[in-house]
Amino acid sequence: MKQITSSLNYDKQNLLDEIQRAQNAMDSAYSGFEQATEPDLIDCYIYMINAASKRYKFLIERAKSLNMKGIPADANVLLNEVL
């Protein structure tokens, strides 16, 4: 039983880590978008923002469905701004 609990805790921590990575990817894409001047780069950053946002939304919803603690406090704000 202890191994199952440890595995579950690892999975939850991994999910929180993935949420942080997705948030960092969104931040990076927004930063790049703000600096871009070439139309192709602008399109690229828009694509990156959309992809990171969808991943972030999926991960947040997954964490909420597991009733996890440690979800970023600004998760709902970020989702509303992005989507």
Distance bins in CASP14 RR format, pairs under 12 A and 6 or more apart:
PFRMAT RR
TARGET T0000
AUTHOR 0000-0000-0000
RMODE 2
METHOD distances of the structure
MODEL  1
1 7 0 0 0 0 0 1 0 0 0 0 0
1 8 0 0 0 0 0 1 0 0 0 0 0
2 8 0 0 0 0 0 1 0 0 0 0 0
2 9 0 0 0 0 0 1 0 0 0 0 0
3 9 0 0 0 0 0 1 0 0 0 0 0
3 10 0 0 0 0 0 1 0 0 0 0 0
4 10 0 0 0 0 0 1 0 0 0 0 0
4 11 0 0 0 0 0 1 0 0 0 0 0
5 11 0 0 0 0 0 1 0 0 0 0 0
5 12 0 0 0 0 0 1 0 0 0 0 0
6 12 0 0 0 0 0 1 0 0 0 0 0
6 13 0 0 0 0 0 1 0 0 0 0 0
7 13 0 0 0 0 0 1 0 0 0 0 0
7 14 0 0 0 0 0 1 0 0 0 0 0
8 14 0 0 0 0 0 1 0 0 0 0 0
8 15 0 0 0 0 0 1 0 0 0 0 0
8 66 0 0 0 0 1 0 0 0 0 0 0
8 68 0 0 0 0 0 1 0 0 0 0 0
9 15 0 0 0 0 0 1 0 0 0 0 0
9 16 0 0 0 0 0 1 0 0 0 0 0
9 66 0 0 0 0 0 1 0 0 0 0 0
9 68 0 0 0 0 0 1 0 0 0 0 0
9 69 0 0 0 0 0 1 0 0 0 0 0
10 16 0 0 0 0 0 1 0 0 0 0 0
10 17 0 0 0 0 0 1 0 0 0 0 0
11 17 0 0 0 0 0 1 0 0 0 0 0
11 18 0 0 0 0 0 1 0 0 0 0 0
11 62 0 0 0 0 0 1 0 0 0 0 0
11 63 0 0 0 0 0 1 0 0 0 0 0
11 66 0 0 0 0 1 0 0 0 0 0 0
11 68 0 0 0 0 0 1 0 0 0 0 0
12 18 0 0 0 0 0 1 0 0 0 0 0
12 19 0 0 0 0 0 1 0 0 0 0 0
12 59 0 0 0 0 0 1 0 0 0 0 0
12 62 0 0 0 0 0 1 0 0 0 0 0
12 63 1 0 0 1 0 0 0 0 0 0 0
12 65 0 0 0 0 0 1 0 0 0 0 0
12 66 1 0 0 1 0 0 0 0 0 0 0
12 67 0 0 0 0 0 1 0 0 0 0 0
12 68 1 0 1 0 0 0 0 0 0 0 0
12 69 0 0 0 0 1 0 0 0 0 0 0
12 70 0 0 0 0 1 0 0 0 0 0 0
12 71 0 0 0 0 0 1 0 0 0 0 0
13 19 0 0 0 0 0 1 0 0 0 0 0
13 20 0 0 0 0 0 1 0 0 0 0 0
13 63 0 0 0 0 0 1 0 0 0 0 0
13 68 0 0 0 0 1 0 0 0 0 0 0
13 69 0 0 0 0 0 1 0 0 0 0 0
13 70 0 0 0 0 1 0 0 0 0 0 0
14 20 0 0 0 0 0 1 0 0 0 0 0
14 21 0 0 0 0 0 1 0 0 0 0 0
14 59 0 0 0 0 0 1 0 0 0 0 0
14 62 0 0 0 0 0 1 0 0 0 0 0
14 63 0 0 0 0 0 1 0 0 0 0 0
14 66 0 0 0 0 0 1 0 0 0 0 0
14 68 0 0 0 0 0 1 0 0 0 0 0
15 21 0 0 0 0 0 1 0 0 0 0 0
15 22 0 0 0 0 0 1 0 0 0 0 0
15 56 0 0 0 0 0 1 0 0 0 0 0
15 58 0 0 0 0 0 1 0 0 0 0 0
15 59 1 0 0 1 0 0 0 0 0 0 0
15 60 0 0 0 0 1 0 0 0 0 0 0
15 61 0 0 0 0 0 1 0 0 0 0 0
15 62 1 0 0 1 0 0 0 0 0 0 0
15 63 1 0 1 0 0 0 0 0 0 0 0
15 64 0 0 0 0 0 1 0 0 0 0 0
15 65 0 0 0 0 0 1 0 0 0 0 0
15 66 1 0 0 1 0 0 0 0 0 0 0
15 68 1 0 0 1 0 0 0 0 0 0 0
15 69 0 0 0 0 0 1 0 0 0 0 0
15 70 0 0 0 0 1 0 0 0 0 0 0
15 71 0 0 0 0 1 0 0 0 0 0 0
16 22 0 0 0 0 0 1 0 0 0 0 0
16 23 0 0 0 0 0 1 0 0 0 0 0
16 59 0 0 0 0 1 0 0 0 0 0 0
16 60 0 0 0 0 0 1 0 0 0 0 0
16 62 0 0 0 0 0 1 0 0 0 0 0
16 63 1 0 0 1 0 0 0 0 0 0 0
16 66 0 0 0 0 0 1 0 0 0 0 0
16 68 1 0 0 1 0 0 0 0 0 0 0
16 69 0 0 0 0 1 0 0 0 0 0 0
16 70 1 0 0 1 0 0 0 0 0 0 0
16 71 1 0 0 1 0 0 0 0 0 0 0
16 72 0 0 0 0 1 0 0 0 0 0 0
16 75 0 0 0 0 0 1 0 0 0 0 0
17 23 0 0 0 0 0 1 0 0 0 0 0
17 24 0 0 0 0 0 1 0 0 0 0 0
17 59 0 0 0 0 1 0 0 0 0 0 0
17 63 0 0 0 0 0 1 0 0 0 0 0
17 70 0 0 0 0 0 1 0 0 0 0 0
18 24 0 0 0 0 0 1 0 0 0 0 0
18 25 0 0 0 0 0 1 0 0 0 0 0
18 52 0 0 0 0 0 1 0 0 0 0 0
18 55 0 0 0 0 1 0 0 0 0 0 0
18 56 0 0 0 0 1 0 0 0 0 0 0
18 58 0 0 0 0 1 0 0 0 0 0 0
18 59 1 0 1 0 0 0 0 0 0 0 0
18 60 0 0 0 0 0 1 0 0 0 0 0
18 62 0 0 0 0 1 0 0 0 0 0 0
18 63 0 0 0 0 1 0 0 0 0 0 0
18 68 0 0 0 0 0 1 0 0 0 0 0
18 71 0 0 0 0 0 1 0 0 0 0 0
19 25 0 0 0 0 0 1 0 0 0 0 0
19 26 0 0 0 0 0 1 0 0 0 0 0
19 52 0 0 0 0 0 1 0 0 0 0 0
19 55 0 0 0 0 1 0 0 0 0 0 0
19 56 1 0 0 1 0 0 0 0 0 0 0
19 57 0 0 0 0 0 1 0 0 0 0 0
19 58 0 0 0 0 1 0 0 0 0 0 0
19 59 1 0 1 0 0 0 0 0 0 0 0
19 60 1 0 0 1 0 0 0 0 0 0 0
19 61 0 0 0 0 0 1 0 0 0 0 0
19 62 0 0 0 0 1 0 0 0 0 0 0
19 63 1 0 0 1 0 0 0 0 0 0 0
19 64 0 0 0 0 0 1 0 0 0 0 0
19 66 0 0 0 0 0 1 0 0 0 0 0
19 68 0 0 0 0 1 0 0 0 0 0 0
19 70 0 0 0 0 1 0 0 0 0 0 0
19 71 1 0 0 1 0 0 0 0 0 0 0
19 72 1 0 0 1 0 0 0 0 0 0 0
19 74 0 0 0 0 0 1 0 0 0 0 0
19 75 1 0 0 1 0 0 0 0 0 0 0
19 78 0 0 0 0 0 1 0 0 0 0 0
19 79 0 0 0 0 0 1 0 0 0 0 0
20 26 0 0 0 0 0 1 0 0 0 0 0
20 27 0 0 0 0 0 1 0 0 0 0 0
20 55 0 0 0 0 0 1 0 0 0 0 0
20 56 0 0 0 0 1 0 0 0 0 0 0
20 59 0 0 0 0 1 0 0 0 0 0 0
20 60 0 0 0 0 0 1 0 0 0 0 0
20 63 0 0 0 0 0 1 0 0 0 0 0
20 70 0 0 0 0 0 1 0 0 0 0 0
20 71 0 0 0 0 0 1 0 0 0 0 0
20 72 1 0 0 1 0 0 0 0 0 0 0
20 75 0 0 0 0 0 1 0 0 0 0 0
21 27 0 0 0 0 0 1 0 0 0 0 0
21 28 0 0 0 0 0 1 0 0 0 0 0
21 52 0 0 0 0 1 0 0 0 0 0 0
21 55 0 0 0 0 1 0 0 0 0 0 0
21 56 0 0 0 0 1 0 0 0 0 0 0
21 59 0 0 0 0 1 0 0 0 0 0 0
22 28 0 0 0 0 0 1 0 0 0 0 0
22 29 0 0 0 0 0 1 0 0 0 0 0
22 48 0 0 0 0 0 1 0 0 0 0 0
22 49 0 0 0 0 0 1 0 0 0 0 0
22 51 0 0 0 0 1 0 0 0 0 0 0
22 52 1 0 1 0 0 0 0 0 0 0 0
22 53 0 0 0 0 1 0 0 0 0 0 0
22 54 0 0 0 0 1 0 0 0 0 0 0
22 55 1 0 1 0 0 0 0 0 0 0 0
22 56 1 0 1 0 0 0 0 0 0 0 0
22 57 0 0 0 0 1 0 0 0 0 0 0
22 58 0 0 0 0 1 0 0 0 0 0 0
22 59 1 0 1 0 0 0 0 0 0 0 0
22 60 0 0 0 0 1 0 0 0 0 0 0
22 61 0 0 0 0 0 1 0 0 0 0 0
22 62 0 0 0 0 0 1 0 0 0 0 0
22 63 0 0 0 0 0 1 0 0 0 0 0
22 72 0 0 0 0 0 1 0 0 0 0 0
22 75 0 0 0 0 0 1 0 0 0 0 0
22 78 0 0 0 0 1 0 0 0 0 0 0
22 79 0 0 0 0 0 1 0 0 0 0 0
22 82 0 0 0 0 0 1 0 0 0 0 0
23 29 0 0 0 0 0 1 0 0 0 0 0
23 30 0 0 0 0 0 1 0 0 0 0 0
23 52 0 0 0 0 1 0 0 0 0 0 0
23 53 0 0 0 0 0 1 0 0 0 0 0
23 55 0 0 0 0 1 0 0 0 0 0 0
23 56 1 0 0 1 0 0 0 0 0 0 0
23 57 0 0 0 0 0 1 0 0 0 0 0
23 59 0 0 0 0 1 0 0 0 0 0 0
23 60 0 0 0 0 1 0 0 0 0 0 0
23 71 0 0 0 0 0 1 0 0 0 0 0
23 72 1 0 0 1 0 0 0 0 0 0 0
23 73 0 0 0 0 0 1 0 0 0 0 0
23 74 0 0 0 0 1 0 0 0 0 0 0
23 75 0 0 0 0 1 0 0 0 0 0 0
23 77 0 0 0 0 0 1 0 0 0 0 0
23 78 1 0 0 1 0 0 0 0 0 0 0
23 79 0 0 0 0 0 1 0 0 0 0 0
23 82 0 0 0 0 0 1 0 0 0 0 0
24 30 0 0 0 0 0 1 0 0 0 0 0
24 31 0 0 0 0 0 1 0 0 0 0 0
24 48 0 0 0 0 0 1 0 0 0 0 0
24 52 0 0 0 0 1 0 0 0 0 0 0
24 55 0 0 0 0 0 1 0 0 0 0 0
24 56 0 0 0 0 1 0 0 0 0 0 0
24 72 0 0 0 0 0 1 0 0 0 0 0
25 31 0 0 0 0 0 1 0 0 0 0 0
25 32 0 0 0 0 0 1 0 0 0 0 0
25 45 0 0 0 0 0 1 0 0 0 0 0
25 48 1 0 0 1 0 0 0 0 0 0 0
25 49 0 0 0 0 1 0 0 0 0 0 0
25 50 0 0 0 0 0 1 0 0 0 0 0
25 51 0 0 0 0 1 0 0 0 0 0 0
25 52 1 0 1 0 0 0 0 0 0 0 0
25 53 0 0 0 0 1 0 0 0 0 0 0
25 54 0 0 0 0 0 1 0 0 0 0 0
25 55 1 0 0 1 0 0 0 0 0 0 0
25 56 1 0 0 1 0 0 0 0 0 0 0
25 59 0 0 0 0 0 1 0 0 0 0 0
25 82 0 0 0 0 0 1 0 0 0 0 0
26 32 0 0 0 0 0 1 0 0 0 0 0
26 33 0 0 0 0 0 1 0 0 0 0 0
26 45 0 0 0 0 0 1 0 0 0 0 0
26 48 0 0 0 0 1 0 0 0 0 0 0
26 49 1 0 0 1 0 0 0 0 0 0 0
26 50 0 0 0 0 1 0 0 0 0 0 0
26 51 0 0 0 0 1 0 0 0 0 0 0
26 52 1 0 1 0 0 0 0 0 0 0 0
26 53 1 0 0 1 0 0 0 0 0 0 0
26 54 0 0 0 0 0 1 0 0 0 0 0
26 55 0 0 0 0 1 0 0 0 0 0 0
26 56 1 0 0 1 0 0 0 0 0 0 0
26 57 0 0 0 0 0 1 0 0 0 0 0
26 59 0 0 0 0 0 1 0 0 0 0 0
26 60 0 0 0 0 0 1 0 0 0 0 0
26 72 0 0 0 0 0 1 0 0 0 0 0
26 74 0 0 0 0 0 1 0 0 0 0 0
26 75 0 0 0 0 0 1 0 0 0 0 0
26 78 1 0 0 1 0 0 0 0 0 0 0
26 79 0 0 0 0 0 1 0 0 0 0 0
26 81 0 0 0 0 1 0 0 0 0 0 0
26 82 1 0 0 1 0 0 0 0 0 0 0
26 83 0 0 0 0 0 1 0 0 0 0 0
27 33 0 0 0 0 0 1 0 0 0 0 0
27 34 0 0 0 0 0 1 0 0 0 0 0
27 45 0 0 0 0 0 1 0 0 0 0 0
27 48 0 0 0 0 0 1 0 0 0 0 0
27 49 0 0 0 0 0 1 0 0 0 0 0
27 52 0 0 0 0 1 0 0 0 0 0 0
27 53 0 0 0 0 0 1 0 0 0 0 0
27 56 0 0 0 0 0 1 0 0 0 0 0
27 74 0 0 0 0 0 1 0 0 0 0 0
27 78 0 0 0 0 1 0 0 0 0 0 0
27 82 0 0 0 0 0 1 0 0 0 0 0
28 34 0 0 0 0 0 1 0 0 0 0 0
28 35 0 0 0 0 0 1 0 0 0 0 0
28 45 0 0 0 0 1 0 0 0 0 0 0
28 48 1 0 0 1 0 0 0 0 0 0 0
28 49 0 0 0 0 1 0 0 0 0 0 0
28 51 0 0 0 0 0 1 0 0 0 0 0
28 52 0 0 0 0 1 0 0 0 0 0 0
29 35 0 0 0 0 0 1 0 0 0 0 0
29 36 0 0 0 0 0 1 0 0 0 0 0
29 41 0 0 0 0 0 1 0 0 0 0 0
29 42 0 0 0 0 0 1 0 0 0 0 0
29 44 0 0 0 0 1 0 0 0 0 0 0
29 45 1 0 1 0 0 0 0 0 0 0 0
29 46 0 0 0 0 1 0 0 0 0 0 0
29 47 0 0 0 0 1 0 0 0 0 0 0
29 48 1 1 0 0 0 0 0 0 0 0 0
29 49 1 0 1 0 0 0 0 0 0 0 0
29 50 0 0 0 0 1 0 0 0 0 0 0
29 51 0 0 0 0 1 0 0 0 0 0 0
29 52 1 0 1 0 0 0 0 0 0 0 0
29 53 0 0 0 0 1 0 0 0 0 0 0
29 54 0 0 0 0 0 1 0 0 0 0 0
29 55 0 0 0 0 0 1 0 0 0 0 0
29 56 0 0 0 0 0 1 0 0 0 0 0
29 82 0 0 0 0 0 1 0 0 0 0 0
30 36 0 0 0 0 0 1 0 0 0 0 0
30 45 1 0 0 1 0 0 0 0 0 0 0
30 46 0 0 0 0 0 1 0 0 0 0 0
30 48 0 0 0 0 1 0 0 0 0 0 0
30 49 1 0 0 1 0 0 0 0 0 0 0
30 50 0 0 0 0 0 1 0 0 0 0 0
30 52 0 0 0 0 1 0 0 0 0 0 0
30 53 0 0 0 0 1 0 0 0 0 0 0
30 78 0 0 0 0 0 1 0 0 0 0 0
30 81 0 0 0 0 0 1 0 0 0 0 0
30 82 0 0 0 0 1 0 0 0 0 0 0
31 45 0 0 0 0 1 0 0 0 0 0 0
31 48 0 0 0 0 0 1 0 0 0 0 0
31 49 0 0 0 0 0 1 0 0 0 0 0
31 52 0 0 0 0 0 1 0 0 0 0 0
32 38 0 0 0 0 0 1 0 0 0 0 0
32 41 1 0 0 1 0 0 0 0 0 0 0
32 42 0 0 0 0 1 0 0 0 0 0 0
32 44 0 0 0 0 1 0 0 0 0 0 0
32 45 1 0 1 0 0 0 0 0 0 0 0
32 46 0 0 0 0 0 1 0 0 0 0 0
32 48 0 0 0 0 1 0 0 0 0 0 0
32 49 0 0 0 0 1 0 0 0 0 0 0
32 52 0 0 0 0 0 1 0 0 0 0 0
33 41 0 0 0 0 1 0 0 0 0 0 0
33 42 1 0 0 1 0 0 0 0 0 0 0
33 43 0 0 0 0 1 0 0 0 0 0 0
33 44 0 0 0 0 1 0 0 0 0 0 0
33 45 1 1 0 0 0 0 0 0 0 0 0
33 46 1 0 0 1 0 0 0 0 0 0 0
33 47 0 0 0 0 0 1 0 0 0 0 0
33 48 1 0 0 1 0 0 0 0 0 0 0
33 49 1 0 0 1 0 0 0 0 0 0 0
33 50 0 0 0 0 0 1 0 0 0 0 0
33 52 0 0 0 0 0 1 0 0 0 0 0
34 41 0 0 0 0 0 1 0 0 0 0 0
34 42 0 0 0 0 0 1 0 0 0 0 0
34 45 0 0 0 0 1 0 0 0 0 0 0
34 46 0 0 0 0 0 1 0 0 0 0 0
34 49 0 0 0 0 0 1 0 0 0 0 0
35 41 0 0 0 0 1 0 0 0 0 0 0
35 42 0 0 0 0 0 1 0 0 0 0 0
35 45 0 0 0 0 1 0 0 0 0 0 0
36 42 1 0 1 0 0 0 0 0 0 0 0
36 43 0 0 0 0 1 0 0 0 0 0 0
36 44 1 0 0 1 0 0 0 0 0 0 0
36 45 1 0 1 0 0 0 0 0 0 0 0
36 46 0 0 0 0 1 0 0 0 0 0 0
36 47 0 0 0 0 0 1 0 0 0 0 0
36 48 0 0 0 0 0 1 0 0 0 0 0
36 49 0 0 0 0 0 1 0 0 0 0 0
37 45 0 0 0 0 0 1 0 0 0 0 0
38 44 0 0 0 0 1 0 0 0 0 0 0
38 45 0 0 0 0 0 1 0 0 0 0 0
39 45 0 0 0 0 0 1 0 0 0 0 0
39 46 0 0 0 0 0 1 0 0 0 0 0
40 46 0 0 0 0 0 1 0 0 0 0 0
40 47 0 0 0 0 0 1 0 0 0 0 0
41 47 0 0 0 0 0 1 0 0 0 0 0
41 48 0 0 0 0 0 1 0 0 0 0 0
42 48 0 0 0 0 0 1 0 0 0 0 0
42 49 0 0 0 0 0 1 0 0 0 0 0
43 49 0 0 0 0 0 1 0 0 0 0 0
43 50 0 0 0 0 0 1 0 0 0 0 0
44 50 0 0 0 0 0 1 0 0 0 0 0
44 51 0 0 0 0 0 1 0 0 0 0 0
45 51 0 0 0 0 0 1 0 0 0 0 0
45 52 0 0 0 0 0 1 0 0 0 0 0
46 52 0 0 0 0 0 1 0 0 0 0 0
46 53 0 0 0 0 0 1 0 0 0 0 0
46 82 0 0 0 0 0 1 0 0 0 0 0
47 53 0 0 0 0 0 1 0 0 0 0 0
47 54 0 0 0 0 0 1 0 0 0 0 0
48 54 0 0 0 0 0 1 0 0 0 0 0
48 55 0 0 0 0 0 1 0 0 0 0 0
49 55 0 0 0 0 0 1 0 0 0 0 0
49 56 0 0 0 0 0 1 0 0 0 0 0
49 78 0 0 0 0 0 1 0 0 0 0 0
49 81 0 0 0 0 0 1 0 0 0 0 0
49 82 1 0 0 1 0 0 0 0 0 0 0
49 83 0 0 0 0 0 1 0 0 0 0 0
50 56 0 0 0 0 0 1 0 0 0 0 0
50 57 0 0 0 0 0 1 0 0 0 0 0
50 82 0 0 0 0 1 0 0 0 0 0 0
50 83 0 0 0 0 1 0 0 0 0 0 0
51 57 0 0 0 0 0 1 0 0 0 0 0
51 58 0 0 0 0 0 1 0 0 0 0 0
51 82 0 0 0 0 0 1 0 0 0 0 0
52 58 0 0 0 0 0 1 0 0 0 0 0
52 59 0 0 0 0 0 1 0 0 0 0 0
52 78 0 0 0 0 0 1 0 0 0 0 0
52 79 0 0 0 0 0 1 0 0 0 0 0
52 82 0 0 0 0 1 0 0 0 0 0 0
52 83 0 0 0 0 0 1 0 0 0 0 0
53 59 0 0 0 0 0 1 0 0 0 0 0
53 60 0 0 0 0 0 1 0 0 0 0 0
53 75 0 0 0 0 0 1 0 0 0 0 0
53 78 0 0 0 0 1 0 0 0 0 0 0
53 79 1 0 0 1 0 0 0 0 0 0 0
53 80 0 0 0 0 0 1 0 0 0 0 0
53 81 0 0 0 0 1 0 0 0 0 0 0
53 82 1 0 1 0 0 0 0 0 0 0 0
53 83 1 0 0 1 0 0 0 0 0 0 0
54 60 0 0 0 0 0 1 0 0 0 0 0
54 61 0 0 0 0 0 1 0 0 0 0 0
54 79 0 0 0 0 0 1 0 0 0 0 0
54 82 0 0 0 0 1 0 0 0 0 0 0
54 83 0 0 0 0 1 0 0 0 0 0 0
55 61 0 0 0 0 0 1 0 0 0 0 0
55 62 0 0 0 0 0 1 0 0 0 0 0
55 79 0 0 0 0 0 1 0 0 0 0 0
55 82 0 0 0 0 0 1 0 0 0 0 0
56 62 0 0 0 0 0 1 0 0 0 0 0
56 63 0 0 0 0 0 1 0 0 0 0 0
56 71 0 0 0 0 0 1 0 0 0 0 0
56 72 0 0 0 0 1 0 0 0 0 0 0
56 74 0 0 0 0 0 1 0 0 0 0 0
56 75 0 0 0 0 1 0 0 0 0 0 0
56 76 0 0 0 0 0 1 0 0 0 0 0
56 78 1 0 0 1 0 0 0 0 0 0 0
56 79 1 0 0 1 0 0 0 0 0 0 0
56 81 0 0 0 0 0 1 0 0 0 0 0
56 82 1 0 0 1 0 0 0 0 0 0 0
56 83 0 0 0 0 1 0 0 0 0 0 0
57 63 0 0 0 0 0 1 0 0 0 0 0
57 64 0 0 0 0 0 1 0 0 0 0 0
57 75 0 0 0 0 1 0 0 0 0 0 0
57 76 0 0 0 0 0 1 0 0 0 0 0
57 78 0 0 0 0 1 0 0 0 0 0 0
57 79 1 0 1 0 0 0 0 0 0 0 0
57 80 0 0 0 0 0 1 0 0 0 0 0
57 81 0 0 0 0 0 1 0 0 0 0 0
57 82 1 0 0 1 0 0 0 0 0 0 0
57 83 1 0 0 1 0 0 0 0 0 0 0
58 64 0 0 0 0 0 1 0 0 0 0 0
58 65 0 0 0 0 0 1 0 0 0 0 0
58 79 0 0 0 0 0 1 0 0 0 0 0
58 83 0 0 0 0 0 1 0 0 0 0 0
59 65 0 0 0 0 0 1 0 0 0 0 0
59 66 0 0 0 0 0 1 0 0 0 0 0
59 68 0 0 0 0 0 1 0 0 0 0 0
59 71 0 0 0 0 1 0 0 0 0 0 0
59 72 0 0 0 0 0 1 0 0 0 0 0
59 75 0 0 0 0 1 0 0 0 0 0 0
59 78 0 0 0 0 0 1 0 0 0 0 0
59 79 0 0 0 0 0 1 0 0 0 0 0
60 66 0 0 0 0 0 1 0 0 0 0 0
60 68 0 0 0 0 1 0 0 0 0 0 0
60 70 0 0 0 0 0 1 0 0 0 0 0
60 71 1 0 0 1 0 0 0 0 0 0 0
60 72 0 0 0 0 1 0 0 0 0 0 0
60 73 0 0 0 0 0 1 0 0 0 0 0
60 74 0 0 0 0 0 1 0 0 0 0 0
60 75 1 0 1 0 0 0 0 0 0 0 0
60 76 0 0 0 0 1 0 0 0 0 0 0
60 77 0 0 0 0 0 1 0 0 0 0 0
60 78 0 0 0 0 1 0 0 0 0 0 0
60 79 1 0 0 1 0 0 0 0 0 0 0
60 80 0 0 0 0 0 1 0 0 0 0 0
60 82 0 0 0 0 0 1 0 0 0 0 0
60 83 0 0 0 0 0 1 0 0 0 0 0
61 68 0 0 0 0 0 1 0 0 0 0 0
61 71 0 0 0 0 0 1 0 0 0 0 0
61 75 0 0 0 0 1 0 0 0 0 0 0
61 76 0 0 0 0 0 1 0 0 0 0 0
61 79 0 0 0 0 1 0 0 0 0 0 0
61 83 0 0 0 0 0 1 0 0 0 0 0
62 68 0 0 0 0 1 0 0 0 0 0 0
62 71 0 0 0 0 0 1 0 0 0 0 0
62 75 0 0 0 0 0 1 0 0 0 0 0
63 69 0 0 0 0 1 0 0 0 0 0 0
63 70 1 0 0 1 0 0 0 0 0 0 0
63 71 1 0 1 0 0 0 0 0 0 0 0
63 72 0 0 0 0 1 0 0 0 0 0 0
63 75 0 0 0 0 1 0 0 0 0 0 0
64 70 0 0 0 0 0 1 0 0 0 0 0
64 71 1 0 0 1 0 0 0 0 0 0 0
64 72 0 0 0 0 0 1 0 0 0 0 0
64 75 0 0 0 0 1 0 0 0 0 0 0
64 76 0 0 0 0 1 0 0 0 0 0 0
64 79 0 0 0 0 0 1 0 0 0 0 0
65 71 0 0 0 0 0 1 0 0 0 0 0
68 75 0 0 0 0 0 1 0 0 0 0 0
71 78 0 0 0 0 0 1 0 0 0 0 0
71 79 0 0 0 0 0 1 0 0 0 0 0
72 78 1 0 0 1 0 0 0 0 0 0 0
72 79 0 0 0 0 0 1 0 0 0 0 0
74 80 0 0 0 0 0 1 0 0 0 0 0
74 81 0 0 0 0 1 0 0 0 0 0 0
74 82 0 0 0 0 0 1 0 0 0 0 0
75 81 0 0 0 0 0 1 0 0 0 0 0
75 82 0 0 0 0 0 1 0 0 0 0 0
75 83 0 0 0 0 0 1 0 0 0 0 0
76 82 0 0 0 0 0 1 0 0 0 0 0
76 83 0 0 0 0 0 1 0 0 0 0 0
77 83 0 0 0 0 0 1 0 0 0 0 0
END
